Amino acid sequence: MAKIAFYTLGCKVNQADTASMEQLFAQAGYTIVPFTEQADVYLVNTCVVTNMGQSKSRKIIHRAVRNNPDALVVVTGCYPQTAPEEVAAIEGVDLIIGNQDRKNIVALVAEAGKRQEKKTANLVHELVKDSPFENMTAGVDAKMTRAFLKIQEGCNQFCAYCIIPYARGPLRSRSLGSITAEVEHLVAQGYKEVVLIGIHLGAYGKELPKGPKLADAVKAALAVKGLARLRLGSLESIEVDAELLQLMASDKRFCRHLHLPLQAGADKTLKAMHRPYDGAKFKALLANIRKQIPDISITTDLIVGFPGETEEDFATSLHFAGECGFAKIHVFPYSLRKGTPAATMSEQIPAEVKNQRVEAAEAVDAKGHQAFLASLVGTETEVLWERKNKAGFWEGLTGNYQRVYLLSERDLTGKITNVKLEKVFEDGLRGVIIEK
């Protein structure tokens, strides 16, 4: 029985793609082993969203070749999609596949394994407007209590800094019937929470004439009997419509958490980034969301050091981000991506300046995060328990995506309990179970 090892870099969508491929290989009779072990096939699912992601992708590919020089090395994901010749030139790579055709990955690997020549098989092709959504069955991981279901692929927004539209292609969406079937499958596997994810999640269905909206996808998932929680991945603030908020307000299973990337708080920078809003519009959208969902937590992404960002622009961004009251800010230094408009912009910011700005932004994040946690002390909520850590604490997540810790002799894995939040603790809150 052939052994296969996987390594995934990058986002939750990549992780979901890998989980689906793992399931296909398991069904075909392969044994899945850790990447550190000897395997007959090594599959690396790559990332190019930053220079670091691309560099690490190369390192992992080289590691796979060293692990077993006689193994078949397969590279898929965003790196071969954006630079197929570069990946094919890496010694020891046998097969490269982009962000399509992964539904046929088992057959493609088997065919590559039969070849006598050492030349790399390049199966990357252009992602075009009519490229279909690949309806791969959601993969499952017995170690997790949450399952990630990809319902959307591709992006047409073309922000100035972002390589993803080139790597993932145009918009494609999973059908409502497929969403229902996959959520039923995940619930039957014992998952209490399903997270709907996509490359541009808020654009779900927009490529289809009179197509469904994200709210329709949410309804399809919530219609599944036995689903305890539904959560959304990242989406744009301008895509949070009234119907989506009404669903969140009316169904307690729909988790009160939204990740809405801000990226910059200075209007000049937002315009240069080609973001679809200005600061005033973003802040008004937040106010409307909080008016309808008072207990919601809103998290965000912030890019610092974008080309042309002055000290004044950066100070404006930090002040704006602090005023927004985010529960968490994920801070990233701008990473130049060849082929994007921002890569050719003048006034590129030196690395040392970007690093300083990261530190300053992370300080704003820490202050806001602590303030949000403190606001939850004394409240009662439900927690989905994930695991027991090395220190002996059970860890779990609230519906509004805050980490909770407690001590218990019970096995809480995958259980949802009522908890009183007693104090800020570690990166989250300490709680006690309330027996009702």
C-alpha positions as CSV (number, residue, x, y, z in Angstrom):
1,M,0.0,0.0,0.0
2,A,1.6,3.3,-1.1
3,K,2.4,6.0,1.5
4,I,1.7,9.6,0.9
5,A,2.7,12.7,3.0
6,F,1.2,16.2,2.7
7,Y,2.5,19.6,3.6
8,T,0.2,22.7,3.5
9,L,1.3,26.3,3.5
10,G,-0.9,29.4,3.7
11,C,-4.6,30.0,4.2
12,K,-7.6,28.1,5.5
13,V,-8.7,27.6,1.9
14,N,-5.4,25.8,1.2
15,Q,-5.9,23.7,4.3
16,A,-9.4,22.7,3.1
17,D,-8.1,21.8,-0.3
18,T,-5.4,19.6,1.3
19,A,-8.0,17.9,3.5
20,S,-10.1,17.1,0.4
21,M,-7.1,15.7,-1.4
22,E,-6.2,13.6,1.6
23,Q,-9.6,12.1,1.6
24,L,-9.3,11.2,-2.1
25,F,-6.0,9.4,-1.5
26,A,-7.3,7.6,1.5
27,Q,-10.3,6.3,-0.5
28,A,-7.9,5.1,-3.2
29,G,-6.1,3.0,-0.6
30,Y,-3.1,5.2,0.2
31,T,-1.7,5.4,3.7
32,I,-1.3,9.0,4.9
33,V,1.9,9.5,7.0
34,P,3.5,12.5,8.6
35,F,5.7,14.6,6.3
36,T,8.8,13.8,8.4
37,E,8.4,10.1,7.6
38,Q,9.5,8.1,4.5
39,A,6.8,8.2,1.9
40,D,6.3,7.1,-1.7
41,V,4.6,10.4,-2.6
42,Y,5.1,13.8,-1.1
43,L,2.5,16.5,-2.0
44,V,3.2,20.1,-1.1
45,N,0.3,22.6,-1.3
46,T,2.0,25.9,-1.7
47,C,1.4,29.6,-0.9
48,V,2.6,32.8,-2.6
49,V,0.6,35.5,-0.8
50,T,3.9,36.9,0.6
51,N,7.6,36.5,-0.2
52,M,7.9,34.5,3.0
53,G,5.2,32.1,1.8
54,Q,6.8,31.5,-1.5
55,S,10.3,31.1,0.0
56,K,9.0,28.6,2.5
57,S,7.2,26.7,-0.3
58,R,10.5,26.3,-2.0
59,K,12.2,25.1,1.2
60,I,9.5,22.5,1.8
61,I,9.7,21.2,-1.8
62,H,13.5,20.7,-1.4
63,R,12.8,19.0,2.0
64,A,10.5,16.6,0.3
65,V,13.1,15.7,-2.3
66,R,15.7,15.1,0.4
67,N,13.3,13.0,2.5
68,N,13.2,10.3,-0.2
69,P,15.0,10.9,-3.5
70,D,13.1,8.0,-5.0
71,A,9.7,9.3,-4.1
72,L,7.3,11.1,-6.4
73,V,7.2,14.8,-5.5
74,V,4.0,16.7,-6.4
75,V,3.6,20.4,-6.1
76,T,0.2,22.1,-6.2
77,G,-1.5,25.4,-5.3
78,C,-0.7,29.0,-5.9
79,Y,3.1,28.8,-6.5
80,P,2.9,26.6,-9.6
81,Q,-0.2,28.4,-10.8
82,T,1.7,31.8,-10.8
83,A,5.2,30.5,-11.7
84,P,5.0,27.1,-13.3
85,E,8.4,27.2,-15.1
86,E,10.1,28.2,-11.9
87,V,8.6,25.3,-9.9
88,A,9.3,22.9,-12.8
89,A,13.0,23.9,-12.7
90,I,13.3,22.7,-9.0
91,E,15.3,19.5,-9.2
92,G,13.4,16.5,-8.0
93,V,9.9,17.8,-8.7
94,D,7.9,15.2,-10.7
95,L,4.5,16.7,-11.1
96,I,3.0,20.2,-10.8
97,I,-0.7,21.1,-10.7
98,G,-2.1,24.6,-10.2
99,N,-5.4,25.4,-8.6
100,Q,-7.6,23.3,-10.8
101,D,-7.7,19.5,-11.7
102,R,-7.2,18.5,-8.1
103,K,-10.4,16.5,-8.2
104,N,-8.4,14.2,-10.5
105,I,-5.2,14.3,-8.3
106,V,-5.1,10.5,-7.6
107,A,-5.3,9.5,-11.2
108,L,-2.7,12.2,-12.2
109,V,-0.3,11.0,-9.5
110,A,-0.7,7.4,-10.6
111,E,0.0,8.3,-14.2
112,A,3.1,10.3,-13.2
113,G,4.3,7.4,-11.3
114,K,4.3,5.2,-14.4
115,R,6.5,7.5,-16.5
116,Q,10.0,6.4,-17.2
117,E,11.5,9.9,-18.0
118,K,12.6,12.2,-15.3
119,K,11.1,15.4,-16.9
120,T,8.6,17.2,-14.7
121,A,5.0,16.9,-15.8
122,N,3.6,20.4,-16.0
123,L,-0.2,20.2,-15.8
124,V,-0.9,23.8,-14.9
125,H,-3.3,25.6,-17.2
126,E,-4.9,29.0,-17.3
127,L,-7.9,29.7,-15.1
128,V,-10.5,31.3,-17.3
129,K,-13.9,32.8,-16.8
130,D,-15.8,29.5,-17.5
131,S,-13.5,27.4,-15.3
132,P,-15.9,25.4,-13.1
133,F,-15.9,25.2,-9.3
134,E,-14.4,21.9,-8.3
135,N,-16.9,20.1,-6.1
136,M,-14.4,18.2,-3.9
137,T,-15.9,16.5,-0.9
138,A,-15.0,18.3,2.3
139,G,-12.1,16.7,4.0
140,V,-12.3,15.9,7.7
141,D,-9.7,15.9,10.5
142,A,-10.4,13.7,13.5
143,K,-8.2,16.0,15.6
144,M,-10.4,19.0,15.0
145,T,-13.9,20.0,16.2
146,R,-14.5,22.6,13.5
147,A,-14.7,21.7,9.8
148,F,-13.9,24.1,7.0
149,L,-16.0,23.9,3.8
150,K,-14.9,25.8,0.7
151,I,-17.9,27.2,-1.1
152,Q,-16.2,29.8,-3.3
153,E,-13.1,30.1,-5.4
154,G,-11.3,32.9,-7.2
155,C,-11.3,36.7,-7.0
156,N,-12.0,39.5,-9.4
157,Q,-11.2,42.5,-7.1
158,F,-7.5,42.9,-8.1
159,C,-6.3,44.9,-5.1
160,A,-3.0,46.5,-6.0
161,Y,-0.9,44.4,-3.6
162,C,-2.5,41.0,-4.1
163,I,-1.3,38.1,-6.2
164,I,-4.3,35.9,-5.4
165,P,-6.6,36.8,-8.4
166,Y,-3.8,35.7,-10.6
167,A,-3.2,32.5,-8.6
168,R,-6.8,31.6,-8.0
169,G,-8.5,32.8,-11.2
170,P,-12.0,34.3,-11.6
171,L,-15.1,33.7,-9.4
172,R,-16.5,30.2,-9.1
173,S,-19.1,29.0,-6.5
174,R,-20.3,25.7,-5.1
175,S,-24.0,25.0,-5.7
176,L,-26.5,25.3,-2.9
177,G,-27.3,21.6,-3.2
178,S,-23.7,20.7,-2.8
179,I,-23.4,23.0,0.3
180,T,-26.3,21.2,1.9
181,A,-24.9,17.8,1.1
182,E,-21.4,18.6,2.4
183,V,-22.7,20.1,5.6
184,E,-24.9,17.0,6.1
185,H,-21.7,14.9,5.6
186,L,-19.8,16.9,8.1
187,V,-22.5,16.8,10.7
188,A,-22.7,13.0,10.2
189,Q,-19.0,12.8,10.9
190,G,-19.6,14.5,14.3
191,Y,-18.6,18.1,13.6
192,K,-20.4,20.6,15.7
193,E,-19.2,23.7,13.8
194,V,-18.8,24.3,10.1
195,V,-16.9,27.3,8.7
196,L,-17.8,28.5,5.2
197,I,-14.7,29.7,3.5
198,G,-13.6,31.1,0.1
199,I,-11.0,33.2,-1.6
200,H,-13.6,36.0,-2.0
201,L,-16.4,34.6,0.2
202,G,-18.6,37.7,0.0
203,A,-18.7,37.3,-3.8
204,Y,-20.4,33.9,-3.6
205,G,-22.7,33.4,-6.5
206,K,-21.9,36.7,-8.2
207,E,-20.6,35.1,-11.4
208,L,-23.9,33.4,-12.1
209,P,-26.8,35.2,-13.7
210,K,-29.4,35.8,-11.0
211,G,-27.1,33.5,-8.9
212,P,-27.5,32.8,-5.2
213,K,-26.0,35.1,-2.6
214,L,-23.9,34.4,0.5
215,A,-27.1,34.6,2.6
216,D,-28.5,31.8,0.5
217,A,-25.5,29.7,1.2
218,V,-25.9,30.4,4.9
219,K,-29.5,29.3,4.8
220,A,-28.6,26.1,3.0
221,A,-26.1,25.2,5.7
222,L,-28.4,26.2,8.6
223,A,-31.2,24.0,7.1
224,V,-29.1,20.9,8.0
225,K,-30.5,19.2,11.1
226,G,-27.9,18.7,13.8
227,L,-25.6,21.6,12.9
228,A,-24.8,23.3,16.1
229,R,-22.7,26.2,14.8
230,L,-22.0,28.0,11.5
231,R,-19.3,30.5,11.0
232,L,-18.1,32.6,8.1
233,G,-14.5,33.1,7.0
234,S,-13.1,36.4,5.9
235,L,-15.3,38.7,3.7
236,E,-15.4,42.4,2.7
237,S,-17.3,44.8,4.9
238,I,-19.3,46.1,1.9
239,E,-20.6,42.6,1.4
240,V,-22.3,42.2,4.8
241,D,-25.8,42.9,3.7
242,A,-29.1,43.3,5.6
243,E,-30.2,39.7,5.0
244,L,-26.9,38.3,6.3
245,L,-27.2,40.4,9.5
246,Q,-30.9,39.4,9.9
247,L,-29.9,35.7,9.8
248,M,-27.2,36.3,12.4
249,A,-29.5,38.2,14.7
250,S,-32.3,35.5,14.4
251,D,-30.4,32.2,14.6
252,K,-28.1,31.7,17.5
253,R,-26.3,28.9,15.6
254,F,-24.9,31.6,13.2
255,C,-21.8,32.7,15.1
256,R,-21.5,36.4,16.0
257,H,-18.1,36.9,14.5
258,L,-17.0,38.6,11.3
259,H,-13.5,39.0,9.9
260,L,-13.5,42.2,7.8
261,P,-10.1,43.1,6.4
262,L,-9.5,46.9,6.7
263,Q,-5.9,46.7,5.2
264,A,-5.3,50.5,5.8
265,G,-7.0,53.3,7.7
266,A,-5.8,56.2,5.6
267,D,-7.9,57.1,2.6
268,K,-4.9,57.8,0.4
269,T,-3.5,54.4,1.1
270,L,-6.9,52.7,0.5
271,K,-7.2,54.3,-2.8
272,A,-3.7,53.3,-3.9
273,M,-4.5,49.8,-2.8
274,H,-7.6,49.8,-4.9
275,R,-9.8,48.9,-1.9
276,P,-13.6,49.3,-2.5
277,Y,-14.3,51.8,0.4
278,D,-12.9,54.7,2.3
279,G,-12.6,55.1,6.1
280,A,-15.9,56.8,6.5
281,K,-17.8,54.1,4.7
282,F,-15.9,51.3,6.6
283,K,-16.7,52.9,9.9
284,A,-20.4,53.4,9.0
285,L,-20.6,49.7,8.0
286,L,-19.2,48.7,11.4
287,A,-21.7,50.9,13.2
288,N,-24.6,49.3,11.3
289,I,-23.3,45.8,12.0
290,R,-22.9,46.5,15.8
291,K,-26.3,48.2,15.9
292,Q,-28.0,45.0,14.8
293,I,-25.6,42.5,16.5
294,P,-24.4,44.2,19.7
295,D,-22.5,41.2,21.0
296,I,-20.5,40.7,17.8
297,S,-16.7,40.5,17.6
298,I,-15.1,42.0,14.5
299,T,-11.5,41.1,13.6
300,T,-9.4,42.5,10.8
301,D,-6.2,42.5,8.8
302,L,-3.9,45.5,8.5
303,I,-1.1,45.9,6.0
304,V,1.7,48.3,7.0
305,G,4.5,49.8,4.8
306,F,2.5,49.9,1.5
307,P,4.4,51.8,-1.2
308,G,4.0,55.6,-0.6
309,E,2.7,55.2,3.0
310,T,4.2,58.2,4.8
311,E,4.6,58.4,8.6
312,E,1.5,60.6,8.6
313,D,-0.5,58.0,6.6
314,F,0.7,55.3,9.0
315,A,-0.3,57.4,12.1
316,T,-3.7,57.9,10.5
317,S,-4.1,54.2,9.9
318,L,-3.2,53.3,13.5
319,H,-5.5,55.9,14.9
320,F,-8.3,54.7,12.7
321,A,-7.8,51.1,13.6
322,G,-7.8,51.9,17.3
323,E,-11.1,53.7,17.0
324,C,-12.7,50.8,15.2
325,G,-12.7,48.6,18.4
326,F,-11.5,45.4,16.7
327,A,-11.4,42.3,18.8
328,K,-8.2,41.3,17.0
329,I,-5.9,42.9,14.4
330,H,-3.7,40.7,12.2
331,V,-0.8,42.8,11.2
332,F,1.3,42.2,8.0
333,P,4.2,44.1,6.5
334,Y,3.6,44.8,2.8
335,S,5.2,42.1,0.7
336,L,6.2,42.9,-2.9
337,R,4.6,40.5,-5.3
338,K,5.9,40.4,-8.8
339,G,3.2,40.9,-11.4
340,T,1.0,43.1,-9.2
341,P,0.5,46.9,-9.7
342,A,2.1,47.7,-6.3
343,A,5.3,46.0,-7.2
344,T,6.1,48.7,-9.7
345,M,5.1,51.6,-7.5
346,S,7.7,54.1,-6.5
347,E,8.4,54.9,-2.8
348,Q,8.8,51.3,-1.7
349,I,9.2,51.3,2.1
350,P,12.5,49.9,3.6
351,A,12.2,46.6,5.5
352,E,13.4,48.2,8.8
353,V,10.7,50.8,8.6
354,K,8.0,48.2,7.9
355,N,9.2,46.1,10.8
356,Q,9.0,49.2,13.1
357,R,5.4,49.8,11.9
358,V,4.5,46.2,12.5
359,E,5.6,46.6,16.1
360,A,3.6,49.8,16.5
361,A,0.5,48.2,15.0
362,E,0.8,45.1,17.1
363,A,0.8,47.3,20.2
364,V,-2.5,48.9,19.1
365,D,-3.8,45.3,18.5
366,A,-2.8,44.2,22.0
367,K,-4.5,47.1,23.6
368,G,-7.7,46.6,21.7
369,H,-7.7,42.8,22.2
370,Q,-7.3,43.2,26.0
371,A,-10.1,45.8,26.1
372,F,-12.4,43.5,24.2
373,L,-11.6,40.5,26.5
374,A,-12.2,42.7,29.6
375,S,-15.6,43.6,28.3
376,L,-16.6,39.9,28.3
377,V,-15.6,39.2,31.9
378,G,-18.6,38.3,34.0
379,T,-20.8,37.3,31.0
380,E,-22.1,33.8,30.2
381,T,-21.7,32.2,26.8
382,E,-21.4,28.8,25.1
383,V,-18.0,27.3,24.4
384,L,-17.1,24.6,21.9
385,W,-14.2,22.7,23.5
386,E,-11.4,21.6,21.2
387,R,-8.6,20.1,23.2
388,K,-6.7,19.7,26.5
389,N,-3.3,21.5,26.3
390,K,0.0,20.5,27.9
391,A,-0.7,22.7,30.9
392,G,-3.8,20.7,31.7
393,F,-6.3,23.4,30.6
394,W,-9.2,22.7,28.2
395,E,-9.3,25.2,25.3
396,G,-12.3,26.1,23.3
397,L,-13.9,28.9,21.4
398,T,-17.0,31.1,22.1
399,G,-19.4,31.9,19.3
400,N,-17.8,35.3,18.9
401,Y,-14.4,33.6,18.4
402,Q,-12.7,34.2,21.8
403,R,-10.5,31.5,23.3
404,V,-11.5,30.2,26.7
405,Y,-9.6,28.0,29.2
406,L,-10.8,25.9,32.1
407,L,-9.8,23.0,34.3
408,S,-12.0,19.9,34.2
409,E,-11.6,16.2,34.8
410,R,-14.3,15.5,32.2
411,D,-13.5,14.8,28.5
412,L,-14.9,17.9,26.9
413,T,-13.6,17.2,23.3
414,G,-16.2,18.4,20.8
415,K,-18.8,19.3,23.5
416,I,-20.6,22.6,23.8
417,T,-21.2,23.8,27.4
418,N,-22.4,27.0,29.1
419,V,-19.6,28.9,30.6
420,K,-19.2,31.9,32.9
421,L,-16.2,34.0,31.9
422,E,-14.3,35.0,35.1
423,K,-11.1,36.8,34.0
424,V,-8.7,37.6,31.2
425,F,-6.3,34.7,31.0
426,E,-3.4,34.0,28.6
427,D,-4.6,35.1,25.1
428,G,-8.2,34.7,26.1
429,L,-10.4,34.2,29.1
430,R,-10.6,31.8,32.1
431,G,-14.1,30.3,32.7
432,V,-16.1,27.8,34.7
433,I,-18.8,25.5,33.4
434,I,-22.4,26.5,34.4
435,E,-24.5,23.5,35.1
436,K,-28.1,24.1,33.9
